[in-house]
Structure formats: C-alpha cells, structure tokens
Amino acid sequence: MLASKVINKNSVDKSMKKFINIKNSPLKKLVIEITGNKDDKLASLKAIQIFSGMINPLIMQYGVGKGFDIDFRDKKIRKRHLDTLIKSILNGHE
C-alpha cells in the first residue's frame, strides 16, 4: 500500500506511519511471530531491512530518477521483489 502511494505520488496517511515507528511496528511483531526469535533488537533490524527494501527502490526510481531496468509499477514485479526480499531477510523462516 505504501509503495502504491509513492508510485502514484499520493501522501502517506496516518495508518501507514505506524509502520515507520519500528518500536511498535506490526512488521516487527510479524518478524518475531514468523521467526520465533524473541530478540527485540534483531526483530527491529529485520523490520527496518524489510521496510527499507520496500521503499528504497521506489525512492531511487521515482524520487532520484535512477531506475534499475525494473518497472515497479508492474504488480507482478513488486510481488516478486517483496517475496525475494522477505525470504532473504528472514533467512528461510516462513
């Protein structure tokens, strides 16, 4: 949803801002749930990595104007990117 807002140049609403607050992030809680690892700092780092991995390619392509020869407007490409990103960060914990 956040990626779609960035692509379509809409503002980020309040509901999405909670994902940026890593301390209480649903993403961090999900990392703990999936991995079973209760290490709070490690879960925070992994949540930041996932969030950054989602946002940085969009910033590079749409904010800076430097592409990767990948069109992130394509839903299938975004899904593949997220799938590989999450699998690589969670290191096989699915």
C-alpha positions in Angstrom: 0.0 0.0 0.0 2.8 2.4 0.9 4.6 1.5 -2.3 1.5 2.2 -4.3 1.1 5.6 -2.7 4.7 6.5 -3.5 4.3 5.3 -7.1 1.1 7.3 -7.5 2.5 10.3 -5.7 -0.1 10.3 -3.0 0.7 11.3 0.6 1.3 8.7 3.2 -1.7 8.6 5.6 -1.6 8.1 9.4 -2.3 4.4 9.2 0.9 3.8 7.2 3.0 5.9 9.6 2.7 3.2 12.2 5.0 1.0 10.1 7.7 3.6 10.4 7.6 3.5 14.2 9.7 0.4 14.4 9.4 0.1 18.2 5.7 -0.8 18.0 5.6 -1.8 14.3 3.2 -4.5 13.2 6.1 -5.5 10.8 8.4 -6.1 13.8 5.7 -8.2 15.5 5.3 -10.2 12.4 9.0 -10.8 12.2 9.0 -12.1 15.8 6.0 -14.3 15.0 7.4 -15.8 11.8 11.0 -16.4 13.1 10.1 -17.3 16.7 13.1 -15.3 17.7 12.3 -13.1 20.7 15.4 -10.9 20.3 13.9 -7.4 20.2 16.8 -5.7 18.6 17.2 -8.3 15.9 13.5 -8.1 15.1 13.8 -4.3 14.9 16.8 -4.6 12.5 14.9 -7.1 10.3 11.8 -4.9 10.2 13.9 -1.9 9.2 15.6 -4.0 6.5 12.2 -5.1 5.1 10.8 -1.6 5.2 13.9 -0.1 3.6 14.0 -2.8 1.0 10.4 -1.9 0.0 10.9 1.8 0.0 14.4 2.4 -1.3 14.0 1.1 -4.8 10.9 3.4 -5.2 12.8 6.4 -3.9 15.7 5.6 -6.3 13.4 5.2 -9.3 10.8 7.9 -8.6 12.5 10.3 -6.3 16.0 10.4 -7.7 15.1 9.2 -11.2 17.6 6.4 -11.3 16.0 3.1 -12.4 17.1 -0.5 -12.2 15.7 -1.6 -15.5 12.8 -2.9 -13.5 9.3 -1.2 -13.6 8.0 -1.2 -10.1 4.6 -0.1 -11.4 4.1 -3.7 -12.5 2.3 -5.5 -9.7 4.0 -8.9 -10.6 7.4 -7.3 -10.3 6.6 -5.7 -7.0 5.3 -9.0 -5.6 8.4 -10.9 -6.8 10.6 -8.2 -5.3 8.8 -8.4 -2.0 8.9 -12.2 -2.0 12.6 -12.4 -2.5 13.3 -9.5 -0.1 11.4 -11.1 2.7 12.8 -14.6 2.2 16.3 -13.2 2.1 15.9 -11.2 5.3 14.0 -13.9 7.3 16.6 -16.4 6.2 14.2 -19.3 5.5 11.8 -18.7 8.4 8.5 -18.9 6.6 
